[in-house]
Amino acid sequence: MKKVLIITYFWPPAGGPGIQRVLKFVKYLPHYHWQPIILTVSKGEYPAFDHSLEPQIPQNCRIYKTGSVQPFRIFKKLTGRKKTDNISTYVVTNNENNSVIEKILKWIRLNIFIPDAKIGWLPFAVRAGRRILNDEKIDLIFSTGPPHTVHLIAERLSSSGGIHWVADFRDPWLEMAVYQNQKRTEFTKFLDSRLEKRILRKAHKITTISDGIAELFKSKYNTDKYEVIPNGFDPEDFRGLNAGRSDIFTIVYTGVLSEERIPYPFISAIKRLKNESVIIKVIIVGKACNLFVNIIDDNNLSEYFEIRPYVPHREALQVLMGADAALLVIDDIPQNKGFLTGKIFDYLGCRKPIVGFGPLNGDAAEILKHTNSGIMLAYDDSDGAYNVLSNIYHDKRISKNRYAFDVERYTRRSLTKKLAGIFDSIGSTL
């Protein structure tokens, strides 16, 4: 069995959608004759923790953890936060309630730490990685980001060890959602762009989650080494979960509702359904920004929305299983066609009708269409939102389902088989 060194910052007990992709690759790669060896950080700064994921790590999987310099720990200290506080992915986004010190620290985060705030892990990981390459007789390197610091680590190890390397992108680089609409200096963007192009040029294969991201990278560095492996769902995660039934029309959203993800037409549609005396509940499992909370308060809809804190992945799936529909929102920012949030695949696995808001010509819209799992609506389509929700509500009343949920192509095992095929195709040593 060949060995692949997987470089990932996010690893259990880290929680959130970013962890699912790498964890499932590690779970299924041995089925295709690749033994994963993990290089990760010790005591990382994560937006959420989920200890329930730890049992999914294969028992014979060897994991190497290193120290790191963590700027967010300084951020916590200077802003009066507790050491145990989780730092949201959206810590760098705009917020009118930010203090002066928070605004200064966020500017530093955006313009000094390049490519990201995990750059303090690089020297520790490179030093440990060189030992691992020798001790484990590694055949291939696989880095998965963000944070994109992992690719800088992989680049150095690939070069010094003479080993092929696959770079995996769950998000773009310069066009990451958390960077758009933020104040980054031209010099910062220039340096970051240089790093991005260097990684695109030096990686021997590049995998991304969507055609949109692959096309975006191709516009910067045109090559035939891009491969698309979307995120997916693991049917085993749904075993034993109950699809509860309720008289209440229930819609669930999982994850973060930032200002860029506020579904204005959805809120309008909920208000219209309320006025028609529909008994309805919208459950948000994760976090909602203050602006969203204020909007539903101003529209007298607070009693129809329930905002729950982050829960372990399996618990979130159980909440989804009790829903009548799932809400999906793609960040309303430029260059978002390739954005594919991990939650869309949990929704597919639950086989719940998806009410999406995002680019109508984007990758997420295409998935909803070819799986017949829901519909994508424009960011200003209030009438469309009302009509879709109204149809799903009336379908519920007569036990009808108008969606086919042709989702088998997105199982984690089949997607890992494709990744293993890529590994097999490029060999090992340079």
Secondary structure as GFF3:
##gff-version 3
##sequence-region A 1 430
A	DSSP	beta_strand	2	7	.	.	.	ID=ss1
A	DSSP	alpha_helix	18	28	.	.	.	ID=ss2
A	DSSP	three_ten_helix	29	32	.	.	.	ID=ss3
A	DSSP	beta_strand	34	41	.	.	.	ID=ss4
A	DSSP	three_ten_helix	51	56	.	.	.	ID=ss5
A	DSSP	beta_strand	62	66	.	.	.	ID=ss6
A	DSSP	alpha_helix	71	78	.	.	.	ID=ss7
A	DSSP	three_ten_helix	89	92	.	.	.	ID=ss8
A	DSSP	alpha_helix	100	111	.	.	.	ID=ss9
A	DSSP	three_ten_helix	119	121	.	.	.	ID=ss10
A	DSSP	alpha_helix	122	136	.	.	.	ID=ss11
A	DSSP	beta_strand	140	145	.	.	.	ID=ss12
A	DSSP	alpha_helix	149	161	.	.	.	ID=ss13
A	DSSP	beta_strand	165	169	.	.	.	ID=ss14
A	DSSP	alpha_helix	186	202	.	.	.	ID=ss15
A	DSSP	beta_strand	205	208	.	.	.	ID=ss16
A	DSSP	alpha_helix	211	220	.	.	.	ID=ss17
A	DSSP	beta_strand	226	228	.	.	.	ID=ss18
A	DSSP	three_ten_helix	235	238	.	.	.	ID=ss19
A	DSSP	beta_strand	249	257	.	.	.	ID=ss20
A	DSSP	three_ten_helix	259	261	.	.	.	ID=ss21
A	DSSP	alpha_helix	264	275	.	.	.	ID=ss22
A	DSSP	beta_strand	280	288	.	.	.	ID=ss23
A	DSSP	alpha_helix	290	298	.	.	.	ID=ss24
A	DSSP	three_ten_helix	302	304	.	.	.	ID=ss25
A	DSSP	beta_strand	305	308	.	.	.	ID=ss26
A	DSSP	alpha_helix	313	321	.	.	.	ID=ss27
A	DSSP	beta_strand	325	329	.	.	.	ID=ss28
A	DSSP	alpha_helix	343	350	.	.	.	ID=ss29
A	DSSP	beta_strand	354	357	.	.	.	ID=ss30
A	DSSP	alpha_helix	363	371	.	.	.	ID=ss31
A	DSSP	beta_strand	374	377	.	.	.	ID=ss32
A	DSSP	alpha_helix	382	397	.	.	.	ID=ss33
A	DSSP	three_ten_helix	408	410	.	.	.	ID=ss34
A	DSSP	alpha_helix	412	426	.	.	.	ID=ss35
###
